[in-house]
Structure formats: structure tokens, C-alpha cells
Amino acid sequence: MSRFLLRRLLHALFVVWGAVTVIFVIVRLVPGDPAAVMLGPSASPQQLATLRERLGIDQPLVTQYVTYLLDALRLDFGDSLRLGIPAGEAVLRKMPPTVALGVTALVVSLLVSVPLGVRATQSPGGIVDRAIRLLSLVGQMVPTFWVGIVLLLVFSRGLRLLPSTGASSPAHFILPVITLTLPLIGTLVRLVRAGLLEVLDEPYVQAARAKGVRERTVLYRHAVPNMLIPVVTVIGLMLGDLIAGLVLVEIVFAWPGMGRLLVDSISDRDYPVVQASVAVIALSYVVINMFVDVLYGVLDPRVRLGESR
């Protein structure tokens, strides 16, 4: 088990290094002089030179990269050029609303998709099964930003039933969570259905039925736990889509989270906040995937045994 965890940790460190390196390159490939953008056309050459020195962009690219990596190891990304506070602090202040929204969407997705997937397997090929599969396919296909805008126009602007922006009450969660969960539910329902249909043909399930065990007990005590392994794996893979969806949803619904802060910082060329945001997002993604890998090893001991050889 220790070698299993060590492999996952080394892989995680490599992913984080790759993410912070990519964002270092990308922010420096954006056309235009950041100092000129921030100071405006009326800035003097001396003011521009002073700001370039403060940002460190007057140094050779290799020097900038080495300095950037050393500062990142200390979680020091400099001060926000727009907010005037440490970039890491600015990002951490915006994390709670984003985490709350993401966790709520993930929990709702599981609570909806598992019962729907189970219900679909109870009448394979029937009307209910076909309806659930059709709805799940639609949920996978519709773009997140389009769903958010439609929900906003209908339930907030049109019917005036739900708030359109902010995060100050449970009602503010409804539209963003629905927007985020539709593609997640669409994927998970189809996965749960396919996994259950496969598991229900296993000998131990047939033996439980032959003993007269109730069908509900067969499903939720014998079949569902053994179907969780692929579901856990896919949830780990879907985290990237969830994070991307969070950024779009925060923009559409003016959600005061990290996604909106990241987009605003990119527009304002606030390099420290952009780099800190991406580093935190990458680290969060890696930590959650490490947890998923460990959970996968706990659910299926063959995984960690295979890794330890």
C-alpha cells in the first residue's frame, strides 16, 4: 500500500509542476505589455520600467521561470496588482463559495443519478428505461453556459421565482447547481445503468435471488456496492469538467468564487492572481484525484496489489 501511495504522490507532484509551468508560459504568450495595459496609455517610460521591474518581467525568461518556481514552492505568488493584497490570500478568500457550489453539485448529482440508474435497470428496454436514457443523453449534450442562460432568463428574469446573482442564501444555489449537475447526471446515470446491468448477471447476484432475497436488497446491498468502482473512477475523471463548469457558472450567475476571480484577473493582466488561481485549482484537482485513487484501491484491493508489484 505504501508503494501504491508513493506512486500516486509522485504522479501528483508531476501534474502540479506541469500545471504551474503551463500557466507560466501561457500568461507570457498573451499579446501586449502587461505594464502598459495596467498603467494605461498615459504612463511615462519610467513608470513602465518601474512596473516591469516590480513584476519581474524585465528579466530573462529562464530567470523569471526559476524565480517563479521557487516562489511557488513557498506558495508565494506576489501581490495582486489589482487588489493590493497577496495573490494567494485573494484566491483563498474566494475558495469557500466555489467549494460549496462544487460539493453541492457533486452530491446532488450522485443522489439523483444513482436512483435513476437503478430504476432504469428494473425495466431494461421499457418506456421508463428509454425515457431515462433519453434525458441523460440530452443532459450530456446541452452546453453548460446555454443551460445557465436559459434558466436565468426563465426562472429569474421571466418568472422571477429565483435570484439571478449572488450566493447569500440557499435559493441562490438552485440555478447554478442545476446548471452544473445536468451533464454530470447525464454521464453518471448511463454509467450506473450499464454497470448495474453487468453486475446483475453475476453468479452471486443470481444466488442471492435464488435464496429469496428481496429485489431491493439485492440491488442496494449486493449490486450497487460492486458497481461503485467504475463510478468512483469516472467521478475523478469528471472533476476537470466540473471545474470548467464552475468557471462558466460563476460568470453567468455572478457567483463570488474563484472562477470569476480568475476570469477578471486574466482580463486585467493580474499575473500573480492568475498564477495563484491556477496553482490552487491544479493542486485541488490533484489532491481530490489522489483521494479517488486511494478510494479506488480500498474498493478494489487488486488495484493496489498490482501497483505494489
Backbone bond lengths (Angstrom), bond angles and torsions (degrees), N, CA, C in turn:
res aa  C-N    CA-C-N  psi(-1)  N-CA   C-N-CA  omega(-1)  CA-C   N-CA-C  phi
1 M - - - 1.468 - - 1.522 111.12 -
2 S 1.352 116.85 -34.24 1.466 120.36 -178.91 1.528 110.75 -65.63
3 R 1.330 117.14 -40.48 1.466 119.99 178.37 1.523 110.51 -68.28
4 F 1.304 116.05 -35.26 1.463 121.04 176.27 1.530 110.11 -59.43
5 L 1.343 116.98 -47.53 1.459 121.15 179.84 1.525 111.40 -67.92
6 L 1.343 117.17 -37.29 1.462 120.57 179.68 1.522 111.21 -63.40
7 R 1.332 116.53 -42.47 1.463 119.79 177.70 1.520 111.28 -60.98
8 R 1.323 115.81 -43.22 1.459 119.84 179.93 1.528 111.08 -65.70
9 L 1.329 117.60 -37.91 1.459 121.24 179.76 1.522 111.09 -66.29
10 L 1.331 117.57 -43.85 1.465 120.75 178.40 1.524 111.02 -63.63
11 H 1.321 115.82 -40.41 1.463 119.70 177.18 1.523 110.76 -63.26
12 A 1.334 116.47 -39.90 1.463 120.83 -179.85 1.525 110.88 -64.58
13 L 1.322 117.38 -43.33 1.463 120.57 179.12 1.529 111.18 -62.26
14 F 1.322 116.34 -38.85 1.464 120.30 179.04 1.530 110.62 -64.59
15 V 1.333 116.93 -40.95 1.464 120.97 -179.94 1.526 110.63 -64.94
16 V 1.332 117.29 -43.13 1.464 120.66 179.63 1.525 110.13 -63.30
17 W 1.337 116.19 -44.77 1.468 119.73 177.74 1.530 110.49 -59.04
18 G 1.329 117.14 -44.16 1.461 120.27 178.70 1.515 112.44 -61.70
19 A 1.341 116.35 -40.58 1.467 119.97 -178.32 1.525 111.56 -65.81
20 V 1.333 116.93 -46.27 1.467 119.04 -178.18 1.528 110.61 -69.33
21 T 1.335 117.25 -29.89 1.464 120.00 177.27 1.527 110.72 -69.93
22 V 1.312 116.12 -43.20 1.473 119.93 -179.74 1.527 110.44 -62.25
23 I 1.331 117.41 -44.09 1.466 118.38 -178.87 1.531 110.47 -68.42
24 F 1.339 118.27 -31.27 1.466 120.74 175.36 1.521 110.14 -60.59
25 V 1.321 116.41 -43.86 1.459 120.80 -178.71 1.527 110.75 -69.89
26 I 1.336 116.13 -44.30 1.464 119.79 -174.34 1.526 112.21 -63.79
27 V 1.328 116.55 -45.41 1.464 118.06 -176.49 1.521 111.64 -66.81
28 R 1.323 116.74 -21.60 1.462 119.18 178.07 1.519 113.25 -91.77
29 L 1.343 116.07 -7.73 1.454 119.71 175.06 1.525 112.08 -91.75
30 V 1.336 116.72 -9.85 1.461 119.72 179.35 1.531 108.82 -64.61
31 P 1.317 117.84 127.63 1.476 120.05 -178.26 1.525 111.95 -59.97
32 G 1.326 114.68 148.13 1.461 120.04 175.79 1.517 112.63 102.43
33 D 1.305 114.90 158.99 1.460 122.60 178.83 1.527 108.54 -92.10
34 P 1.328 118.53 116.40 1.472 120.17 -179.44 1.522 112.83 -56.12
35 A 1.335 116.56 -38.50 1.462 119.68 -179.29 1.527 110.63 -63.79
36 A 1.333 116.40 -41.39 1.468 120.10 179.71 1.527 111.24 -68.33
37 V 1.335 116.17 -36.36 1.466 119.57 178.93 1.521 110.72 -65.86
38 M 1.333 116.80 -41.09 1.467 120.42 -175.57 1.522 112.22 -76.63
39 L 1.325 117.61 -35.09 1.457 120.10 -176.46 1.520 112.90 -90.15
40 G 1.339 115.88 -21.48 1.451 118.39 179.46 1.530 112.87 90.09
41 P 1.311 116.29 169.95 1.477 120.18 -175.42 1.525 114.08 -68.45
42 S 1.320 117.86 -16.50 1.465 119.90 -177.16 1.529 112.96 -86.93
43 A 1.329 117.73 -0.45 1.470 120.82 -177.21 1.527 110.47 -69.52
44 S 1.326 114.44 143.35 1.460 120.19 178.19 1.526 110.02 -82.95
45 P 1.339 118.32 160.09 1.468 120.99 177.67 1.536 112.01 -56.78
46 Q 1.330 117.62 -36.07 1.462 119.84 179.39 1.538 111.06 -66.61
47 Q 1.327 116.44 -41.43 1.460 119.49 177.48 1.519 111.57 -63.39
48 L 1.332 115.90 -40.07 1.460 119.63 178.63 1.531 110.72 -64.13
49 A 1.339 115.83 -43.35 1.469 119.50 -179.78 1.522 111.04 -64.51
50 T 1.321 116.92 -38.95 1.475 120.44 179.39 1.526 111.19 -64.08
51 L 1.327 116.17 -43.41 1.466 119.43 -179.21 1.527 110.71 -69.41
52 R 1.331 118.00 -38.79 1.467 120.22 176.89 1.525 110.63 -60.63
53 E 1.330 115.90 -39.48 1.471 119.11 177.86 1.523 111.24 -67.12
54 R 1.327 115.96 -38.80 1.465 119.96 178.33 1.527 111.37 -64.56
55 L 1.337 116.24 -39.33 1.466 120.50 178.24 1.515 112.77 -76.32
56 G 1.323 117.02 -18.78 1.462 120.71 -177.92 1.507 113.32 81.80
57 I 1.329 118.11 8.81 1.461 119.97 -177.04 1.523 112.18 -85.91
58 D 1.338 116.01 3.42 1.459 119.12 174.52 1.520 111.26 -87.72
59 Q 1.340 116.85 -6.48 1.455 122.04 -179.40 1.532 110.43 -88.03
60 P 1.344 117.63 161.39 1.473 120.18 174.07 1.526 110.80 -58.44
61 L 1.322 115.70 152.52 1.461 120.71 -174.31 1.534 111.67 -59.89
62 V 1.326 116.70 -39.28 1.468 119.84 179.97 1.523 110.39 -63.86
63 T 1.325 116.63 -42.59 1.460 120.53 178.09 1.532 110.81 -62.52
64 Q 1.334 115.79 -42.19 1.469 119.62 177.69 1.530 110.66 -60.00
65 Y 1.336 116.56 -41.57 1.465 120.73 -176.72 1.523 111.21 -67.20
66 V 1.326 116.88 -44.46 1.467 120.42 180.00 1.526 110.17 -63.41
67 T 1.322 116.37 -45.31 1.461 120.28 177.78 1.520 111.18 -61.09
68 Y 1.324 115.27 -41.37 1.468 121.01 179.98 1.532 111.18 -61.75
69 L 1.333 117.19 -44.68 1.465 120.58 -179.91 1.524 111.43 -65.94
70 L 1.318 117.18 -42.85 1.466 120.22 179.69 1.529 111.04 -63.47
71 D 1.324 116.16 -40.81 1.472 119.02 177.25 1.522 111.51 -67.67
72 A 1.354 116.56 -37.16 1.468 120.10 179.87 1.517 111.35 -64.63
73 L 1.340 117.45 -34.37 1.464 120.31 177.67 1.518 111.21 -63.14
74 R 1.327 116.45 -28.82 1.470 121.00 177.51 1.532 111.06 -93.81
75 L 1.345 115.74 7.04 1.474 121.55 -176.49 1.528 111.30 57.32
76 D 1.319 115.20 34.07 1.459 121.79 179.03 1.527 108.38 -110.98
77 F 1.321 116.62 107.36 1.460 121.34 -179.13 1.524 111.87 -108.44
78 G 1.332 116.58 11.62 1.452 120.40 -179.65 1.518 111.90 85.27
79 D 1.314 115.34 -175.15 1.465 121.78 -179.49 1.518 110.76 -94.44
80 S 1.317 115.16 144.62 1.464 120.56 175.55 1.524 109.49 -64.36
81 L 1.318 115.59 129.91 1.464 119.94 -179.49 1.522 111.66 -74.84
82 R 1.314 116.62 -19.60 1.457 121.20 -177.83 1.520 111.96 -98.22
83 L 1.348 117.12 -37.63 1.459 121.32 -174.49 1.528 112.85 -98.25
84 G 1.343 117.34 -20.65 1.446 120.45 177.85 1.522 114.63 76.11
85 I 1.335 117.90 17.51 1.463 122.61 177.33 1.519 108.18 -126.15
86 P 1.346 118.70 163.54 1.467 119.41 177.39 1.524 111.75 -53.12
87 A 1.326 116.28 137.06 1.465 120.77 -176.33 1.523 111.60 -60.88
88 G 1.340 116.56 -39.99 1.462 119.81 178.42 1.520 111.94 -61.32
89 E 1.322 116.24 -40.51 1.464 120.22 178.48 1.535 110.63 -65.41
90 A 1.335 116.88 -39.93 1.463 120.21 179.19 1.528 110.91 -61.82
91 V 1.335 116.89 -39.36 1.461 120.83 -179.86 1.527 110.72 -70.91
92 L 1.328 116.89 -44.58 1.469 120.15 -178.32 1.522 112.04 -63.73
93 R 1.324 116.83 -30.69 1.466 119.77 176.90 1.520 111.82 -64.52
94 K 1.341 115.94 -30.29 1.462 120.46 -177.42 1.526 112.72 -92.64
95 M 1.312 117.96 -3.84 1.462 120.16 -176.18 1.527 114.25 -68.74
96 P 1.356 119.71 -44.60 1.479 118.81 -174.98 1.528 114.70 -54.09
97 P 1.359 120.28 -46.95 1.473 117.71 178.22 1.528 113.49 -61.87
98 T 1.341 116.42 -37.47 1.461 119.68 179.80 1.527 111.14 -68.16
99 V 1.328 116.92 -44.51 1.467 120.48 178.97 1.524 110.59 -63.15
100 A 1.332 116.38 -42.98 1.468 119.75 179.90 1.529 110.85 -60.55
101 L 1.320 116.83 -43.15 1.459 120.53 -179.61 1.524 111.20 -67.53
102 G 1.325 117.04 -44.24 1.460 120.63 -179.11 1.520 112.75 -64.92
103 V 1.338 116.89 -44.87 1.469 120.40 179.96 1.525 110.63 -64.82
104 T 1.333 116.33 -42.32 1.470 119.74 178.95 1.524 110.76 -60.82
105 A 1.324 117.03 -44.36 1.463 120.56 179.88 1.524 111.22 -62.90
106 L 1.324 117.09 -41.38 1.469 120.28 -179.34 1.522 111.46 -66.83
107 V 1.326 117.17 -43.17 1.466 120.85 179.56 1.532 110.57 -64.27
108 V 1.327 116.48 -45.12 1.468 120.02 179.24 1.530 110.48 -61.91
109 S 1.327 116.57 -39.82 1.464 120.27 179.33 1.523 111.27 -60.04
110 L 1.324 116.77 -44.21 1.465 120.49 179.52 1.523 111.67 -67.51
111 L 1.341 116.25 -42.19 1.466 120.08 -177.90 1.530 111.52 -65.68
112 V 1.330 116.89 -27.88 1.467 119.95 179.87 1.522 111.45 -90.60
113 S 1.318 117.72 -43.89 1.465 121.02 -171.39 1.520 113.37 -71.59
114 V 1.336 118.02 -38.39 1.464 119.25 -178.52 1.529 111.58 -64.31
115 P 1.353 120.26 -51.47 1.473 118.70 176.65 1.530 113.31 -60.42
116 L 1.340 118.34 -37.99 1.457 119.93 178.47 1.526 111.41 -65.59
117 G 1.332 116.22 -42.28 1.462 119.57 178.01 1.517 111.88 -63.60
118 V 1.332 116.75 -40.64 1.467 120.81 177.34 1.519 110.27 -64.47
119 R 1.331 116.54 -43.37 1.464 119.69 -179.40 1.526 110.75 -63.11
120 A 1.302 117.95 -36.59 1.461 120.80 179.90 1.520 111.68 -64.26
121 T 1.338 117.51 -34.14 1.469 120.44 -178.77 1.522 112.66 -75.94
122 Q 1.320 117.70 -14.14 1.461 119.56 -178.16 1.519 112.26 -76.98
123 S 1.338 117.40 -16.80 1.469 120.85 176.62 1.525 108.81 -144.28
124 P 1.342 117.48 67.02 1.467 120.51 -176.96 1.524 112.14 -57.01
125 G 1.317 115.80 128.21 1.450 120.65 -179.85 1.507 114.73 83.86
126 G 1.334 117.56 -5.63 1.450 121.16 -179.60 1.517 112.20 -80.07
127 I 1.328 114.31 -178.62 1.464 119.81 -177.80 1.524 110.93 -63.26
128 V 1.336 116.63 -44.43 1.468 120.40 -179.22 1.524 110.32 -63.00
129 D 1.307 116.75 -44.01 1.462 121.15 179.97 1.528 110.43 -61.47
130 R 1.306 116.97 -46.38 1.470 120.11 -179.15 1.527 111.64 -66.10
131 A 1.331 116.51 -37.27 1.463 119.32 178.29 1.531 110.87 -65.62
132 I 1.326 117.10 -43.31 1.469 120.73 179.53 1.520 110.37 -64.08
133 R 1.314 117.54 -41.58 1.466 120.36 -179.89 1.529 111.01 -66.48
134 L 1.336 116.58 -38.92 1.460 119.87 178.65 1.526 111.03 -64.57
135 L 1.325 116.74 -45.73 1.465 120.28 179.82 1.523 111.29 -64.08
136 S 1.325 116.44 -39.62 1.470 119.46 179.35 1.525 110.70 -65.83
137 L 1.342 116.97 -36.74 1.463 120.27 177.89 1.524 110.95 -66.12
138 V 1.324 116.69 -41.68 1.468 120.79 177.14 1.521 110.11 -62.13
139 G 1.352 116.48 -42.08 1.458 120.33 178.94 1.513 112.49 -60.96
140 Q 1.337 116.90 -35.00 1.463 120.61 177.84 1.522 112.47 -72.40
141 M 1.314 116.90 -31.41 1.468 120.64 -171.44 1.526 113.77 -84.48
142 V 1.333 118.14 -35.07 1.465 119.10 -172.69 1.525 110.64 -70.86
143 P 1.325 118.42 136.52 1.465 121.50 179.08 1.526 111.40 -67.97
144 T 1.320 116.43 142.21 1.460 121.34 -177.36 1.519 111.98 -60.72
145 F 1.341 116.83 -45.41 1.475 119.10 -176.50 1.520 110.70 -65.36
146 W 1.345 117.60 -34.95 1.457 121.00 179.70 1.527 110.61 -67.31
147 V 1.333 116.77 -43.33 1.470 120.81 177.65 1.518 110.28 -59.94
148 G 1.335 116.68 -44.83 1.461 120.36 -179.46 1.517 112.26 -60.44
149 I 1.334 116.40 -44.63 1.469 120.23 -179.29 1.517 111.11 -65.29
150 V 1.334 117.40 -42.06 1.474 120.95 179.87 1.525 110.44 -64.00
151 L 1.335 117.26 -46.30 1.464 120.27 178.91 1.529 110.68 -61.09
152 L 1.315 115.60 -38.97 1.463 120.37 179.77 1.530 111.09 -64.13
153 L 1.321 115.99 -44.73 1.462 119.97 -178.73 1.528 112.15 -68.06
154 V 1.341 116.39 -37.54 1.466 119.72 -175.27 1.519 111.64 -79.71
155 F 1.330 116.95 -55.48 1.469 120.61 -169.95 1.529 113.66 -88.45
156 S 1.325 117.11 -20.84 1.461 119.02 -179.58 1.524 111.80 -104.60
157 R 1.328 116.92 -55.48 1.455 119.84 -178.34 1.536 112.24 -76.24
158 G 1.362 115.97 -41.22 1.447 119.54 -176.07 1.525 113.34 -81.32
159 L 1.324 117.05 -66.54 1.466 121.97 -176.66 1.525 113.22 -81.54
160 R 1.320 117.45 -17.63 1.469 122.87 -179.67 1.536 111.85 54.22
161 L 1.331 115.16 41.78 1.460 120.18 179.25 1.525 112.73 -93.38
162 L 1.334 117.27 -29.57 1.457 121.14 -174.25 1.529 110.01 -132.18
163 P 1.333 117.02 150.22 1.471 120.04 178.55 1.523 111.01 -68.21
164 S 1.304 115.03 150.34 1.466 120.27 -175.78 1.516 113.34 -95.95
165 T 1.322 117.90 -28.49 1.464 120.80 -176.71 1.524 109.80 -137.51
166 G 1.345 114.00 163.99 1.458 119.73 176.84 1.514 112.91 94.07
167 A 1.351 115.21 176.79 1.465 121.05 -178.29 1.521 110.58 -148.27
168 S 1.321 117.06 37.51 1.460 120.69 -172.06 1.520 114.56 -94.00
169 S 1.338 118.17 -5.67 1.462 119.67 -178.24 1.522 109.16 -149.57
170 P 1.353 118.18 163.34 1.468 120.22 177.79 1.525 112.96 -57.60
171 A 1.334 117.68 -30.84 1.467 120.10 -179.65 1.525 111.69 -63.38
172 H 1.338 116.61 -28.50 1.463 119.75 179.86 1.530 111.63 -68.51
173 F 1.327 117.89 -19.35 1.459 121.15 -178.15 1.523 112.40 -79.49
174 I 1.327 117.80 -23.08 1.464 120.54 -166.73 1.528 112.24 -60.95
175 L 1.320 118.02 -57.01 1.461 120.41 -177.13 1.531 112.70 -65.33
176 P 1.347 119.66 -46.10 1.469 118.03 176.77 1.522 113.48 -60.63
177 V 1.330 117.44 -39.36 1.472 120.12 -179.19 1.522 110.61 -66.64
178 I 1.329 117.47 -42.79 1.468 119.92 177.01 1.525 110.46 -59.80
179 T 1.324 116.28 -43.25 1.462 120.53 179.83 1.519 111.51 -60.65
180 L 1.323 117.29 -41.95 1.466 121.43 -178.57 1.520 112.82 -74.19
181 T 1.327 116.87 -35.72 1.464 119.61 -171.43 1.527 114.18 -80.23
182 L 1.328 118.71 -23.68 1.466 119.53 -176.60 1.532 113.07 -55.20
183 P 1.342 119.90 -52.14 1.475 117.83 178.69 1.524 112.46 -68.52
184 L 1.335 118.15 -33.18 1.462 120.21 178.45 1.522 110.76 -65.32
185 I 1.325 116.30 -45.99 1.468 120.62 179.55 1.523 110.07 -63.17
186 G 1.330 116.67 -41.86 1.462 119.71 179.71 1.517 112.36 -57.34
187 T 1.328 116.88 -43.27 1.461 120.85 179.85 1.524 111.55 -71.48
188 L 1.327 116.78 -46.24 1.458 120.43 -174.92 1.526 112.59 -68.32
189 V 1.330 117.74 -36.83 1.471 120.14 179.46 1.521 110.20 -60.46
190 R 1.316 116.67 -46.36 1.467 120.23 -179.31 1.520 111.06 -66.34
191 L 1.326 116.35 -36.06 1.463 119.64 178.86 1.530 111.16 -69.15
192 V 1.344 116.28 -44.30 1.468 120.11 178.87 1.523 109.79 -61.87
193 R 1.303 117.20 -44.33 1.465 120.60 -179.66 1.525 111.29 -60.30
194 A 1.345 116.48 -50.11 1.467 120.13 -178.76 1.531 111.22 -63.19
195 G 1.353 116.46 -41.89 1.452 119.56 179.92 1.516 113.08 -65.20
196 L 1.327 116.12 -40.58 1.469 119.76 179.85 1.524 111.72 -67.82
197 L 1.320 117.62 -41.24 1.463 120.05 179.11 1.526 110.79 -60.45
198 E 1.322 115.90 -35.26 1.468 119.60 178.13 1.525 111.09 -72.30
199 V 1.350 115.75 -43.52 1.464 119.79 -177.69 1.524 111.50 -67.89
200 L 1.328 117.00 -35.72 1.466 120.67 -176.50 1.523 112.74 -65.49
201 D 1.325 117.57 -15.41 1.465 120.72 176.72 1.520 112.95 -90.33
202 E 1.352 116.64 -2.70 1.461 119.92 -178.44 1.534 110.81 -70.64
203 P 1.339 116.76 150.56 1.475 120.70 -177.47 1.526 113.86 -58.76
204 Y 1.361 117.93 -37.34 1.457 118.81 -176.52 1.526 111.52 -68.15
205 V 1.346 116.96 -29.32 1.464 119.62 176.03 1.525 110.15 -72.04
206 Q 1.334 116.51 -42.26 1.460 119.81 177.58 1.527 111.14 -63.29
207 A 1.335 115.97 -36.36 1.470 119.45 178.47 1.528 110.80 -66.06
208 A 1.341 116.73 -40.22 1.461 119.84 178.50 1.521 110.78 -63.47
209 R 1.309 116.95 -40.09 1.460 119.95 177.59 1.518 111.50 -65.86
210 A 1.339 115.35 -38.80 1.460 119.45 -179.45 1.531 111.69 -65.18
211 K 1.326 116.73 -27.45 1.462 120.64 178.05 1.525 112.53 -79.46
212 G 1.317 116.75 -3.14 1.456 120.19 178.83 1.510 114.87 88.55
213 V 1.346 117.05 16.19 1.465 120.55 178.59 1.520 108.89 -67.53
214 R 1.320 116.18 139.16 1.461 120.93 179.90 1.523 110.64 -59.31
215 E 1.347 115.88 145.09 1.457 120.65 -176.73 1.525 111.72 -61.10
216 R 1.311 117.47 -37.46 1.467 120.18 178.51 1.521 111.04 -62.80
217 T 1.344 116.60 -39.81 1.470 120.77 177.93 1.524 110.40 -68.01
218 V 1.319 116.56 -38.80 1.469 120.15 177.85 1.529 110.63 -60.38
219 L 1.332 115.37 -42.65 1.457 119.72 -177.61 1.520 112.12 -67.67
220 Y 1.336 115.65 -55.10 1.460 119.74 -169.01 1.529 113.82 -87.24
221 R 1.337 117.77 -17.52 1.459 118.56 -179.99 1.515 112.82 -103.40
222 H 1.322 116.97 -30.77 1.463 120.24 -176.71 1.526 112.97 -108.17
223 A 1.332 117.22 -43.68 1.458 119.79 -173.23 1.527 113.07 -85.27
224 V 1.336 117.62 -50.59 1.463 121.10 -175.16 1.529 112.64 -58.86
225 P 1.357 120.36 -46.84 1.476 118.55 179.67 1.524 113.48 -57.97
226 N 1.327 117.84 -35.20 1.463 120.37 -179.45 1.521 112.38 -80.32
227 M 1.329 116.29 -12.47 1.460 120.94 176.66 1.527 111.43 -89.55
228 L 1.325 117.53 -9.79 1.460 120.87 -173.49 1.523 113.51 -70.70
229 I 1.334 118.32 -23.85 1.466 120.50 -175.40 1.532 111.81 -60.17
230 P 1.334 119.91 -53.41 1.477 117.98 176.95 1.514 112.88 -64.54
231 V 1.350 117.62 -31.44 1.461 120.12 178.71 1.527 110.52 -64.43
232 V 1.340 116.39 -45.19 1.463 120.85 178.23 1.525 110.47 -60.21
233 T 1.323 116.78 -41.97 1.465 120.64 179.46 1.524 111.47 -62.28
234 V 1.317 116.82 -45.95 1.463 120.76 -178.10 1.525 111.11 -67.45
235 I 1.324 117.49 -35.79 1.466 120.00 177.39 1.525 109.74 -59.99
236 G 1.333 117.05 -41.65 1.460 119.87 176.66 1.518 112.01 -60.97
237 L 1.344 116.28 -40.67 1.465 120.08 179.59 1.524 112.26 -71.44
238 M 1.337 116.37 -27.31 1.466 120.66 -177.61 1.517 113.30 -81.32
239 L 1.320 117.26 -7.40 1.463 119.45 -177.98 1.526 111.75 -61.30
240 G 1.332 115.95 -35.60 1.459 118.68 177.61 1.520 111.61 -61.47
241 D 1.349 116.25 -43.56 1.469 119.70 177.43 1.527 111.15 -65.24
242 L 1.338 116.07 -37.10 1.466 119.53 179.61 1.524 110.99 -64.74
243 I 1.331 116.68 -42.34 1.467 120.27 179.13 1.531 110.61 -64.37
244 A 1.340 116.12 -43.31 1.474 119.19 177.28 1.522 110.56 -62.37
245 G 1.323 116.09 -40.46 1.458 119.58 177.83 1.512 112.54 -64.61
246 L 1.336 116.59 -36.08 1.461 120.08 177.92 1.526 111.30 -61.48
247 V 1.318 116.80 -40.82 1.468 120.18 179.65 1.529 109.81 -61.89
248 L 1.339 117.17 -46.55 1.467 120.52 -179.71 1.526 111.67 -64.68
249 V 1.340 116.04 -43.03 1.461 120.00 -177.75 1.527 110.62 -65.79
250 E 1.316 116.94 -39.20 1.459 119.23 179.95 1.532 111.23 -65.43
251 I 1.311 116.89 -31.40 1.465 119.65 177.05 1.528 110.54 -72.26
252 V 1.341 116.53 -46.86 1.467 120.88 -177.21 1.518 111.59 -62.91
253 F 1.349 116.67 -43.44 1.461 120.67 -174.63 1.534 113.11 -101.93
254 A 1.337 116.54 13.23 1.474 120.85 -179.75 1.520 110.91 49.84
255 W 1.307 115.75 44.79 1.464 121.60 -179.61 1.534 108.49 -76.73
256 P 1.327 118.21 129.27 1.475 120.03 -173.96 1.533 112.79 -80.60
257 G 1.333 116.27 64.69 1.453 120.10 -176.89 1.515 113.11 -123.10
258 M 1.350 114.97 -166.47 1.451 121.40 -176.55 1.523 112.49 -67.37
259 G 1.317 117.24 -36.25 1.457 119.95 -177.98 1.512 112.42 -61.00
260 R 1.317 115.58 -45.94 1.468 119.46 178.74 1.524 110.58 -66.53
261 L 1.335 116.85 -38.78 1.465 120.02 177.20 1.515 110.66 -61.95
262 L 1.332 117.44 -40.28 1.461 121.01 -179.71 1.519 111.33 -64.14
263 V 1.315 117.18 -46.23 1.469 120.77 -179.21 1.527 110.63 -63.92
264 D 1.336 117.21 -43.97 1.469 120.23 178.43 1.524 110.94 -62.39
265 S 1.323 116.65 -38.57 1.466 120.06 -178.72 1.521 111.19 -69.34
266 I 1.324 117.09 -35.05 1.467 119.76 176.49 1.527 109.70 -64.86
267 S 1.316 116.80 -43.08 1.477 120.44 179.49 1.522 111.40 -63.04
268 D 1.338 116.90 -36.41 1.461 121.31 -177.82 1.526 113.15 -90.88
269 R 1.350 116.72 3.96 1.470 120.86 -178.13 1.529 111.22 56.43
270 D 1.307 116.49 37.27 1.466 120.72 177.62 1.529 107.90 -85.00
271 Y 1.340 116.48 80.90 1.450 122.54 -173.89 1.537 113.71 -52.91
272 P 1.327 118.89 -48.17 1.465 118.45 -177.37 1.525 113.37 -57.85
273 V 1.328 117.38 -42.34 1.467 120.09 -179.01 1.527 110.62 -70.58
274 V 1.332 117.43 -38.80 1.463 120.46 177.86 1.521 110.07 -60.17
275 Q 1.333 116.25 -47.74 1.460 120.15 -178.85 1.517 111.76 -66.34
276 A 1.319 117.32 -40.02 1.470 120.54 178.39 1.528 110.78 -65.99
277 S 1.328 117.23 -40.50 1.466 121.12 -179.61 1.521 111.03 -62.90
278 V 1.320 115.98 -47.80 1.466 119.51 -178.95 1.525 110.62 -65.34
279 A 1.329 117.15 -39.11 1.468 119.95 178.94 1.525 110.90 -62.97
280 V 1.327 117.06 -43.35 1.470 120.56 179.33 1.522 110.71 -65.98
281 I 1.334 117.31 -42.56 1.461 120.80 178.73 1.521 110.55 -62.57
282 A 1.347 116.90 -45.25 1.466 120.09 179.72 1.521 111.08 -63.57
283 L 1.335 116.53 -42.46 1.460 120.04 179.76 1.527 110.83 -64.36
284 S 1.314 117.18 -42.02 1.466 120.94 178.18 1.520 110.56 -62.36
285 Y 1.326 115.87 -44.40 1.467 120.36 179.56 1.527 110.88 -60.67
286 V 1.320 116.40 -43.37 1.463 120.55 -178.36 1.518 111.24 -68.00
287 V 1.334 117.27 -43.06 1.462 120.62 -179.74 1.530 110.65 -62.37
288 I 1.329 116.80 -44.23 1.465 120.11 -179.96 1.525 110.35 -65.44
289 N 1.336 117.12 -39.87 1.463 119.35 178.31 1.521 111.76 -67.69
290 M 1.334 117.20 -34.13 1.462 119.35 174.12 1.520 110.64 -62.58
291 F 1.332 116.33 -42.30 1.458 120.44 177.11 1.527 110.60 -61.60
292 V 1.339 116.24 -41.54 1.466 120.17 178.39 1.525 110.59 -63.61
293 D 1.346 117.39 -40.98 1.458 120.81 178.58 1.524 111.35 -62.60
294 V 1.331 115.93 -44.03 1.466 119.82 178.95 1.525 110.18 -64.26
295 L 1.333 116.49 -43.32 1.466 120.14 178.54 1.520 110.57 -63.32
296 Y 1.321 116.15 -37.33 1.464 120.48 177.25 1.529 110.32 -62.41
297 G 1.345 116.44 -40.61 1.454 120.39 177.13 1.514 112.69 -66.70
298 V 1.342 116.71 -33.91 1.466 120.40 177.83 1.529 110.52 -69.44
299 L 1.340 116.61 -42.19 1.460 120.46 -179.58 1.524 112.08 -69.33
300 D 1.333 116.24 -34.83 1.464 120.52 -178.72 1.530 108.89 -129.57
301 P 1.344 118.88 93.49 1.469 121.64 -177.36 1.527 113.16 -57.93
302 R 1.344 118.26 -21.91 1.460 120.05 179.97 1.524 111.13 -62.20
303 V 1.338 117.64 -28.11 1.460 121.29 -179.45 1.522 110.90 -65.92
304 R 1.342 116.03 -53.39 1.464 118.31 -178.02 1.523 112.00 -70.18
305 L 1.343 117.47 -29.69 1.457 119.93 176.41 1.515 110.15 -66.58
306 G 1.335 115.98 -40.98 1.453 119.17 177.91 1.503 112.81 -65.05
307 E 1.358 116.66 -36.47 1.468 120.88 179.63 1.522 111.71 -71.37
308 S 1.321 117.60 -27.28 1.457 119.77 -174.28 1.513 112.74 -84.48
309 R 1.313 118.44 -6.10 1.455 120.64 -179.82 1.518 111.22 -79.04
